[in-house]
Amino acid sequence: MIAVKTGVLRVVDYDVVVIGSGLAGLVAAAAAAAAGARVGVVAESFGGLAMWSGLVSGEVPAGDEELDAVRFFVEFGVRCGLEYGGCGGGRGEEGEAARKGMEVLSVSGRPVRCLLAPETAWAGDLRNWASSGTEADDGGLLVVGFTELEDYPAAVIAGQAAAETGARTAHRTVSLGRAAGRGLGVRIAGLFDDPAWFEGFLETSCRVLGREARRFRAVALPPVLGLFRFRSNLEALRGSLGTAVFELPAVPPSVPGMRFWRLWRWRLEADGRTSFHLGRRVIEADTDGDRCLAVSDGLTAYRAAAFVLATGGVAGRGLEVPPEAFFRLSEPTGALRPEQARGDGGSARTEEGAAPVEPIFGLETCGRRTDWLSWGVRVDDFWRPCPAGGPVNVFVAGWQLGGPEPDALLSITSGWRAGKAAADCREEGTL
Ligand SMILES: Cc1cc2nc3c(=O)[nH]c(=O)nc-3n(C[C@H](O)[C@H](O)[C@H](O)COP(=O)(O)OP(=O)(O)OC[C@H]3O[C@@H](n4cnc5c(N)ncnc54)[C@H](O)[C@@H]3O)c2cc1C
């Protein structure tokens, strides 16, 4: 039995333990499992996926390694039954245009650029529906809202989209009926997963919208077309409305994020190499010299050759902001040294008690003052915690890395890299 500080009741063994099941944790688990490792994922919740727009934004990957990570993400998505595409890593998409990603409508009606989008959003690429400028083809978009879902106001979205793009737009709001209740996208997605209910919806939407929809190049709908049956629902709607149909990006709570989490988890479990321990908060680590032997949630110890810390920074509860840090960082004069006040990305150390705390390993953190999302664990070139002397078999991924503008692309590339590196530890035995 390992010597964790609290009395654990059982010990489970893996090659790699991933702490966190947000985007970075899932990608890390998939990458480690693809490299042949037996993986345990220990996580409290779905993290930021519950609030995710569903789009992957970030800088266009410059290096081969980043592109490999994106390709892995896209290919694994195909196996999960939820395809992502839009940039160089996307399936069947080559060349400069593909590398630039897509421009889609946000819920405010403004175009936003992203590198990758889920299949449900592809037809929303502005290139598909904004006017081509020729007389024969004036493009156009019909925005459809649901009376029961006020977060996606069709009139506002259509009006703003017309102002921003110059395209012809119109809007309609339809009722989903009494079964929909009011307001919650995840509940409404449940209705779309019910084939009998959806058949009725299809009939009504075809009757109410069909004639008008055909006059537009695409129809935009709220992103609630089912947690599972979204693909067949979209196809059926496309067929009956006679034009392209897509989902707008999500506002919280996010059906696209929930879909993603479920489908990736199921694929990982079905592949037989990954086990999930959910609703568990890791509270401590057992280390021996410069190696971590196990982490524990107080009841179970998870022992492994290597660990991925994908706990999401301040937003994901992977960093805690104690009151003294909150007040000292918020002081106008600041409790930080001058080089940090310049906001150099955190290359200098904070004074004692003036920084968010990494609670599992007690790792050093850095970031830009009250810009909480920029805080993360300080890492070396191999994305292991530094300064040296920390655990060498722990790899940091996702928003726990902090940085000026963390985004989903960071979670994908760092999760992939951390998962592979952690799986390599198992083969190497030592580091
Ligand atoms: C509102 C919102 C909108 C977004 N929109 C976009 C967008 O438009 N484009 C884009 O590119 N990205 C967007 N993102 C970012 C993206 O969705 C992810 O949230 C981001 O990549 C962070 O992923 P992560 O896995 O690093 O952390 P998180 O998603 O925060 O996951 C952290 C995980 O660690 C777990 N955890 C933390 N501490 C512990 C512990 N001690 N023990 C066990 N488990 C623990 C949490 O439960 C969770 O599972 C958005 C995020 C938010 C919140």
The ligand as an SDF file (V2000), in Angstrom:
LIG
                    3D

 53 58  0  0  0  0  0  0  0  0999 V2000
  -17.7980   30.1520  -21.3990 C   0  0  0  0  0  0  0  0  0  0  0  0
  -16.7230   29.5060  -22.2150 C   0  0  0  0  0  0  0  0  0  0  0  0
  -16.7200   29.6670  -23.6110 C   0  0  0  0  0  0  0  0  0  0  0  0
  -15.7280   29.1150  -24.3900 C   0  0  0  0  0  0  0  0  0  0  0  0
  -15.7450   29.3190  -25.7400 N   0  0  0  0  0  0  0  0  0  0  0  0
  -14.6790   28.9340  -26.4540 C   0  0  0  0  0  0  0  0  0  0  0  0
  -14.5860   29.2590  -27.8410 C   0  0  0  0  0  0  0  0  0  0  0  0
  -15.4680   29.9030  -28.3990 O   0  0  0  0  0  0  0  0  0  0  0  0
  -13.5030   28.8600  -28.5290 N   0  0  0  0  0  0  0  0  0  0  0  0
  -12.4960   28.1700  -27.9070 C   0  0  0  0  0  0  0  0  0  0  0  0
  -11.5080   27.8500  -28.5560 O   0  0  0  0  0  0  0  0  0  0  0  0
  -12.5600   27.8160  -26.6230 N   0  0  0  0  0  0  0  0  0  0  0  0
  -13.6050   28.2040  -25.8790 C   0  0  0  0  0  0  0  0  0  0  0  0
  -13.6760   27.8810  -24.5600 N   0  0  0  0  0  0  0  0  0  0  0  0
  -12.5710   27.0610  -23.9840 C   0  0  0  0  0  0  0  0  0  0  0  0
  -12.7540   25.5490  -24.0030 C   0  0  0  0  0  0  0  0  0  0  0  0
  -14.0060   25.1340  -24.1050 O   0  0  0  0  0  0  0  0  0  0  0  0
  -12.2580   24.8700  -22.7300 C   0  0  0  0  0  0  0  0  0  0  0  0
  -13.0280   25.3680  -21.6560 O   0  0  0  0  0  0  0  0  0  0  0  0
  -10.8320   25.1170  -22.4520 C   0  0  0  0  0  0  0  0  0  0  0  0
  -10.1150   24.5830  -23.5260 O   0  0  0  0  0  0  0  0  0  0  0  0
  -10.3520   24.5630  -21.0970 C   0  0  0  0  0  0  0  0  0  0  0  0
  -10.1980   23.1580  -21.1040 O   0  0  0  0  0  0  0  0  0  0  0  0
   -9.3890   22.4000  -19.9910 P   0  0  0  0  0  0  0  0  0  0  0  0
   -9.6200   20.9510  -20.2330 O   0  0  0  0  0  0  0  0  0  0  0  0
   -8.0130   22.8960  -19.8730 O   0  0  0  0  0  0  0  0  0  0  0  0
  -10.0760   22.8120  -18.5920 O   0  0  0  0  0  0  0  0  0  0  0  0
  -11.5390   22.5760  -18.0520 P   0  0  0  0  0  0  0  0  0  0  0  0
  -12.5080   22.4260  -19.1320 O   0  0  0  0  0  0  0  0  0  0  0  0
  -11.7870   23.6390  -17.0440 O   0  0  0  0  0  0  0  0  0  0  0  0
  -11.4420   21.1610  -17.3070 O   0  0  0  0  0  0  0  0  0  0  0  0
  -10.8670   21.0060  -16.0300 C   0  0  0  0  0  0  0  0  0  0  0  0
  -11.1820   19.6090  -15.5370 C   0  0  0  0  0  0  0  0  0  0  0  0
  -10.4550   19.3710  -14.3630 O   0  0  0  0  0  0  0  0  0  0  0  0
  -11.3460   18.9220  -13.3430 C   0  0  0  0  0  0  0  0  0  0  0  0
  -10.7150   19.2260  -12.0530 N   0  0  0  0  0  0  0  0  0  0  0  0
  -10.2200   20.4050  -11.5860 C   0  0  0  0  0  0  0  0  0  0  0  0
   -9.6350   20.2030  -10.3960 N   0  0  0  0  0  0  0  0  0  0  0  0
   -9.7570   18.8780  -10.1080 C   0  0  0  0  0  0  0  0  0  0  0  0
   -9.3400   18.0540   -9.0400 C   0  0  0  0  0  0  0  0  0  0  0  0
   -8.6660   18.5150   -7.9990 N   0  0  0  0  0  0  0  0  0  0  0  0
   -9.6520   16.7320   -9.0680 N   0  0  0  0  0  0  0  0  0  0  0  0
  -10.3290   16.1870  -10.1110 C   0  0  0  0  0  0  0  0  0  0  0  0
  -10.7440   16.9270  -11.1640 N   0  0  0  0  0  0  0  0  0  0  0  0
  -10.4450   18.2540  -11.1640 C   0  0  0  0  0  0  0  0  0  0  0  0
  -12.6450   19.6130  -13.6480 C   0  0  0  0  0  0  0  0  0  0  0  0
  -13.7210   18.9960  -13.0060 O   0  0  0  0  0  0  0  0  0  0  0  0
  -12.6450   19.4170  -15.1750 C   0  0  0  0  0  0  0  0  0  0  0  0
  -13.0350   18.0980  -15.4930 O   0  0  0  0  0  0  0  0  0  0  0  0
  -14.6830   28.3650  -23.7710 C   0  0  0  0  0  0  0  0  0  0  0  0
  -14.7140   28.1470  -22.3830 C   0  0  0  0  0  0  0  0  0  0  0  0
  -15.7040   28.7200  -21.6130 C   0  0  0  0  0  0  0  0  0  0  0  0
  -15.6800   28.4770  -20.1210 C   0  0  0  0  0  0  0  0  0  0  0  0
  1  2  1  0
  2  3  1  0
  2 52  2  0
  3  4  2  0
  4  5  1  0
  4 50  1  0
  5  6  2  0
  6  7  1  0
  6 13  1  0
  7  8  2  0
  7  9  1  0
  9 10  1  0
 10 11  2  0
 10 12  1  0
 12 13  2  0
 13 14  1  0
 14 15  1  0
 14 50  1  0
 15 16  1  0
 16 17  1  0
 16 18  1  0
 18 19  1  0
 18 20  1  0
 20 21  1  0
 20 22  1  0
 22 23  1  0
 23 24  1  0
 24 25  2  0
 24 26  1  0
 24 27  1  0
 27 28  1  0
 28 29  2  0
 28 30  1  0
 28 31  1  0
 31 32  1  0
 32 33  1  0
 33 34  1  0
 33 48  1  0
 34 35  1  0
 35 36  1  0
 35 46  1  0
 36 37  1  0
 36 45  1  0
 37 38  2  0
 38 39  1  0
 39 40  1  0
 39 45  2  0
 40 41  1  0
 40 42  2  0
 42 43  1  0
 43 44  2  0
 44 45  1  0
 46 47  1  0
 46 48  1  0
 48 49  1  0
 50 51  2  0
 51 52  1  0
 52 53  1  0
M  END
$$$$
